[in-house]
């Protein structure tokens, strides 16, 4: 019996895990559909939307800008260190612009926003949930998902592409500054190489990634905050889960989108 019970226990545990995963995926999908429906069907809470736009977009600008600026400089330095050995340092401009526009701009901006805004979203909605403010909205005939979730979903989806566009510009500027001032590149040559390397498709795909990342960050933050229970400890757990799940899904979808748009 002992020899049979262990494999059966393992299979049972695996089955419970699969069922839990399917249930969580379904719950998240229904939550996302409700949030999207709140955007498409009136009423829409525009005041909440503009507040979220300012919080996600404008107030996140300093941390995203600094991250992109120094990341572009680091890419230029690291590329030069490796490529100077093979006398192909002229490719640094193209490497910097493609790395920033295709990958680092959207990913770094998304991670910064997930850490700064995603945690705040989850904590705010989680606090409202455990203090019964969400139930108070229902008593006032206000759909809590339309009021709390839908404006955040739309705001994050629209704000992150603007942040990524600024991050792209500053990342390329960081690589340009390091290459010209520290590494001795020609200003005109570097600008020409950058212009020739990047295409409109690279920029558009990066902005599409940013919109998807913004939706994922807002969705996971609102979802975990909305489901938080158990007082301050539950709010803390929801905040942690929001940041971790947003970051992981962001990287997963970054790979999937890169495979769709760039794999040949």
C-alpha positions as CSV (number, residue, x, y, z in Angstrom):
1,X,0.0,0.0,0.0
2,X,2.8,2.3,0.8
3,X,4.4,2.0,-2.6
4,X,1.1,2.7,-4.3
5,X,0.0,5.6,-2.0
6,X,3.0,7.8,-2.8
7,X,2.6,7.9,-6.5
8,X,-1.2,8.4,-6.0
9,X,-0.5,11.3,-3.6
10,X,1.8,12.9,-6.1
11,X,-0.8,12.5,-8.9
12,X,-3.5,14.0,-6.6
13,X,-1.3,16.9,-5.7
14,X,-0.5,17.5,-9.4
15,X,-4.2,17.4,-10.3
16,X,-5.0,19.9,-7.5
17,X,-2.3,22.2,-8.9
18,X,-3.6,21.9,-12.4
19,X,-7.2,22.5,-11.3
20,X,-6.1,25.5,-9.2
21,X,-4.2,27.0,-12.2
22,X,-7.2,26.5,-14.5
23,X,-9.6,28.1,-12.0
24,X,-7.2,31.1,-11.4
25,X,-6.8,31.6,-15.2
26,X,-10.6,31.5,-15.7
27,X,-11.2,33.9,-12.8
28,X,-8.6,36.3,-14.1
29,X,-10.0,36.1,-17.6
30,X,-13.5,36.9,-16.4
31,X,-12.1,39.8,-14.3
32,X,-10.3,41.2,-17.4
33,X,-13.5,40.9,-19.5
34,X,-15.4,42.8,-16.9
35,X,-12.8,45.5,-16.8
36,X,-12.8,45.8,-20.6
37,X,-16.6,45.9,-20.6
38,X,-16.4,48.8,-18.2
39,X,-14.4,50.7,-20.7
40,X,-16.7,50.0,-23.6
41,X,-20.1,50.6,-22.0
42,X,-21.1,53.7,-20.1
43,X,-20.9,55.1,-17.6
44,X,-17.1,55.7,-17.7
45,X,-15.4,57.6,-14.9
46,X,-13.3,60.1,-16.7
47,X,-12.1,61.9,-13.6
48,X,-10.6,58.7,-12.2
49,X,-9.1,58.0,-15.6
50,X,-7.3,61.3,-15.8
51,X,-6.0,60.9,-12.2
52,X,-4.6,57.5,-13.1
53,X,-3.0,59.0,-16.3
54,X,-1.2,61.6,-14.3
55,X,-0.1,59.1,-11.7
56,X,1.0,56.4,-14.1
57,X,2.4,58.6,-16.9
58,X,3.6,61.9,-15.5
59,X,4.7,60.9,-12.1
60,X,6.6,57.8,-13.4
61,X,8.5,59.9,-15.9
62,X,11.6,60.6,-13.7
63,X,12.4,57.0,-12.8
64,X,11.8,55.8,-16.3
65,X,13.9,58.6,-17.8
66,X,16.8,58.0,-15.6
67,X,16.7,54.2,-16.1
68,X,16.6,54.6,-19.9
69,X,19.3,57.2,-20.0
70,X,21.9,55.2,-18.0
71,X,20.9,51.9,-19.7
72,X,21.7,53.3,-23.1
73,X,25.1,54.5,-21.8
74,X,25.8,51.1,-20.3
75,X,24.9,49.3,-23.6
76,X,27.3,51.6,-25.5
77,X,30.1,50.9,-23.0
78,X,29.6,47.1,-22.9
79,X,29.3,46.9,-26.7
80,X,32.5,48.8,-27.2
81,X,34.3,46.6,-24.8
82,X,33.5,43.5,-26.8
83,X,33.5,44.8,-30.3
84,X,36.7,46.8,-30.2
85,X,38.5,43.4,-30.0
86,X,37.1,42.5,-33.5
87,X,37.4,46.0,-35.0
88,X,33.6,46.3,-35.5
89,X,32.9,49.1,-33.1
90,X,31.1,51.0,-35.9
91,X,28.1,48.7,-35.2
92,X,27.6,50.2,-31.7
93,X,25.1,52.8,-32.8
94,X,22.8,50.2,-34.4
95,X,23.1,47.9,-31.4
96,X,22.2,50.6,-29.0
97,X,19.2,51.9,-30.9
98,X,17.8,48.4,-31.7
99,X,18.3,47.2,-28.1
100,X,16.6,50.2,-26.6
101,X,13.8,50.5,-29.1
102,X,12.9,46.9,-29.4
103,X,13.6,45.5,-25.9
104,X,15.0,47.6,-23.2
105,X,12.7,50.6,-23.6
106,X,9.5,48.7,-23.2
107,X,10.8,46.1,-20.7
108,X,12.6,48.5,-18.4
109,X,9.8,51.0,-18.4
110,X,7.3,48.2,-17.7
111,X,9.3,46.9,-14.8
112,X,9.7,50.4,-13.3
113,X,6.0,51.1,-13.6
114,X,5.1,47.7,-12.2
115,X,7.3,48.4,-9.2
116,X,6.1,51.9,-8.6
117,X,2.5,52.1,-9.8
118,X,1.5,48.4,-9.7
119,X,2.3,48.1,-6.0
120,X,0.4,51.4,-5.3
121,X,-2.7,50.2,-7.3
122,X,-2.8,46.8,-5.5
123,X,-2.3,48.5,-2.1
124,X,-5.0,51.1,-2.7
125,X,-7.6,48.7,-3.9
126,X,-6.6,46.1,-1.3
127,X,-7.1,48.6,1.4
128,X,-10.5,49.6,0.1
129,X,-11.4,45.9,0.0
130,X,-10.4,45.0,3.6
131,X,-12.0,48.2,5.0
132,X,-15.3,47.4,3.2
133,X,-15.1,50.5,1.0
134,X,-15.7,48.3,-2.1
135,X,-19.0,47.1,-0.5
136,X,-19.8,50.7,0.2
137,X,-19.5,51.4,-3.5
138,X,-22.0,48.7,-4.2
139,X,-24.5,50.1,-1.7
140,X,-24.3,53.4,-3.7
141,X,-25.2,51.5,-6.9
142,X,-21.7,51.9,-8.3
143,X,-20.0,49.0,-10.0
144,X,-16.6,48.7,-8.2
145,X,-14.9,47.2,-11.3
146,X,-16.1,50.0,-13.5
147,X,-15.0,52.6,-11.0
148,X,-11.8,51.1,-9.7
149,X,-10.5,48.8,-12.4
150,X,-11.6,50.0,-15.9
151,X,-10.1,53.5,-15.7
152,X,-6.8,52.1,-14.5
153,X,-6.7,49.5,-17.3
154,X,-7.3,52.2,-20.0
155,X,-4.9,54.7,-18.3
156,X,-2.0,52.2,-18.0
157,X,-2.6,50.9,-21.6
158,X,-2.3,54.4,-23.0
159,X,0.3,55.9,-20.6
160,X,3.0,53.3,-21.0
161,X,3.6,53.8,-24.7
162,X,4.2,57.5,-24.1
163,X,6.7,56.6,-21.3
164,X,8.4,54.1,-23.6
165,X,8.7,56.7,-26.4
166,X,10.5,59.0,-24.0
167,X,12.6,56.1,-22.7
168,X,13.6,55.2,-26.3
169,X,14.7,58.8,-27.0
170,X,16.7,59.1,-23.7
171,X,18.2,55.6,-24.1
172,X,19.5,56.4,-27.5
173,X,20.7,59.8,-26.2
174,X,22.5,58.0,-23.4
175,X,24.3,55.8,-25.9
176,X,25.1,58.7,-28.1
177,X,26.5,60.8,-25.3
178,X,28.8,58.0,-24.0
179,X,29.9,57.1,-27.6
180,X,30.7,60.6,-28.6
181,X,32.2,62.1,-25.4
182,X,33.9,59.0,-23.9
183,X,34.6,56.7,-26.8
184,X,35.4,59.4,-29.4
185,X,32.8,58.6,-32.1
186,X,32.0,61.2,-34.7
187,X,28.7,63.0,-34.0
188,X,27.5,62.9,-37.7
189,X,28.6,59.3,-38.2
190,X,26.8,58.1,-35.0
191,X,23.6,59.9,-35.9
192,X,23.7,58.5,-39.5
193,X,24.3,55.0,-38.3
194,X,21.5,55.3,-35.8
195,X,19.1,56.6,-38.5
196,X,20.0,53.8,-40.9
197,X,19.7,51.0,-38.3
198,X,16.2,51.8,-36.9
199,X,12.9,51.4,-38.9
200,X,9.4,52.6,-38.2
201,X,8.4,48.9,-37.6
202,X,10.9,48.7,-34.7
203,X,9.4,51.7,-33.0
204,X,5.8,50.6,-33.6
205,X,6.4,47.1,-32.2
206,X,8.0,48.6,-29.1
207,X,5.0,50.8,-28.6
208,X,2.6,47.9,-29.1
209,X,4.6,46.0,-26.5
210,X,4.3,48.9,-24.1
211,X,0.5,49.0,-24.5
212,X,0.3,45.2,-23.8
213,X,2.6,45.6,-20.8
214,X,0.6,48.5,-19.4
215,X,-2.6,46.4,-19.6
216,X,-0.9,43.5,-17.9
217,X,0.5,45.6,-15.1
218,X,-2.9,47.3,-14.4
219,X,-4.8,44.0,-14.7
220,X,-2.6,42.0,-12.3
221,X,-2.4,44.9,-9.8
222,X,-6.1,45.5,-9.7
223,X,-6.8,41.7,-9.7
224,X,-4.6,41.0,-6.7
225,X,-5.8,44.1,-4.8
226,X,-9.4,43.3,-5.5
227,X,-9.0,39.8,-4.1
228,X,-7.0,40.7,-1.0
229,X,-8.4,39.5,2.3
230,X,-7.2,39.5,5.9
231,X,-6.4,43.0,6.9
232,X,-2.9,44.6,6.6
233,X,-1.2,41.3,6.1
234,X,-3.5,40.4,3.1
235,X,-2.9,43.8,1.6
236,X,0.9,43.3,1.8
237,X,0.6,39.9,0.3
238,X,-1.5,41.2,-2.5
239,X,1.0,44.0,-3.2
240,X,3.9,41.6,-3.4
241,X,1.9,39.2,-5.7
242,X,0.9,42.1,-8.0
243,X,4.5,43.2,-8.6
244,X,5.8,39.6,-9.0
245,X,3.1,38.4,-11.3
246,X,3.2,41.6,-13.4
247,X,7.0,41.3,-13.8
248,X,6.9,37.6,-14.7
249,X,4.0,38.0,-17.2
250,X,5.7,41.1,-18.7
251,X,8.8,39.1,-19.5
252,X,6.7,36.1,-20.8
253,X,4.7,38.3,-23.1
254,X,7.9,40.2,-24.2
255,X,9.2,36.9,-25.5
256,X,5.9,36.0,-27.2
257,X,5.6,39.3,-28.9
258,X,9.2,39.3,-30.0
259,X,8.7,35.8,-31.5
260,X,5.6,37.0,-33.3
261,X,7.0,40.2,-34.7
262,X,10.7,39.5,-35.3
263,X,11.1,35.7,-35.7
264,X,11.6,34.6,-39.3
